[in-house]
Amino acid sequence: MSQTDDLVEIEHLLARYAVAMTRGDVDRVLAVFTPDGSYSAFGDTYPLDEFPALVSAAPKGLFLVGTPVIELTGDTATGTQPLCFVEHSEHAMRIGYYDDAYVRTPEGWRLRTRAMTFIRRSGAHDSGRPHAFERTRS
């Protein structure tokens, strides 16, 4: 597989994530991650088994993503992708970017980690305020 093929495959992976998030299709969102994958935002890191409840508690709307910048290193890669989320009922926006780590698996490229950074009106960049999702810790 050429470097161009790898980049196109990762870009398609990220497009599947954005469309699945927009449609609320958690199973398809989970499918773009490795089994040990995680998502970070709101000052915490969430393993995939918590992702369905996290998505359920999140506002619904349109996930508009930009072309990612991806650095390939053999069977791993890192990248950054801009995001504009538009909430459906009031069309309020949230903007920011994802910092990602990818890995080539037998099923193709997958996200290992995805970390959200929000860009505030003040110009500050942060991981966000605590989320409506409440963890059940044992």
N, C-alpha and C positions, 0 to 999 in steps of 0.2 A: 504494500500500500504506500502511495506517495505521501509526502507532507501535505500536498493540496487535498488529497483524498481524506487524510486525517482531519484537517481543518474543516472541510465541508461536513464530515460526519459529526464533529463536535458542534458545529453551528446548528445542524438539524436536531441534535440532542437537546440543545438549549431552546430551540423553537418548540419542540414537543413539550418541554417544561412549561413555557409561557402559555401555550394554547390549553394545556391540561389545567393549569391554575385558573385561567379565565373561565373555563367550562366547569370548574369544580370537580374534576375527575382525579381524585386522590390516587387511585390505583395507577393511572398513567403517570402521575407525578412521581410516585415511588419507583416506577420502572426505569426512570432515568438515572437513579442512584445505584451505587454498589450496595450490597446487603449491609455493609458496615458504615454506610454513609451517614452524614449528619448535616443539619441546617443550623446556622447561628444567626441570631438576631435578638433584639430586646434584652441584651445583656446576658444571654445564656446560649448554650448549645443543646440542640435537641436531636436525639437519635431518631431513626426512622420510625420506630414503633410509636413515638409520640406525635408524629407528623399529622396523621388523620385528625386528631383532636385539635392540634394547632391550627390547621387549615379551617376546620369547622368553626373555630372561634374568631377567625379573621374576617375583616370586611370583604365583601364580594365586589368584583369589578373586572376591568380590563388590564391585563399585564402587557404593556408595550415595552419591548426590549430592543436595544440597539445591537449593532454588530459588535461581537466581543473581540478583544485583543487577546490572543492566545499564544503562549510560549510552549512549544513542544520540546520534550526531552525524552526521546525513545518512546516507551510505553506509558509515560506520564506526561502531564501538561498542567499548566496553571493559566488562569485567565481572569479578565475583568469584563463585565458586561453591564452597560447602563440600563436603568429601568425607570419607567414612568408608569405608576399604577393609578388608574382612574376608578374611584369608588362609584358603584353603579347608581345609587339613589340620589346623590347630590352632585356627582361629578367632581368631587374634591380630589385633588391629586396628591400623591406622594412621589418624590423622586429620589433617586439614589443609584447605587450600583452593587452588583454582586462580585465578590472575590471568590474564585472557584479553584478547586483542584480536581483534575480528571485522571482517570486511569483506563487503559485499554484492557478489556476483559474478553473472554471467549465470545461473548454476545455483542461485542463492539465497545466503543467508548462510553463511559459512564461518569457521572459526578460522584466524587468521593466526599467532598465537602462544598458547601455553598454558604457564604457569609454575607449578610445584608448590611449595607451602610446607607443610612438616610442622609440626604442633604437638606438642611433646615433653611428657612428663610433668612436666618442670621448668617448663613454661610457655613455654619458648623457641620461637621460630618460625625455621625455617631451611630451606634447600633440600635438606637430606638428606646422608647419608653417600655416599661413592662406591658406585656400583652394581656388580652382578655383571657387567654388560655391559662388555666391553673393546673399545675402538675400535681399528680398524686404520687407522692414519694413514700417509699416504705422505710 
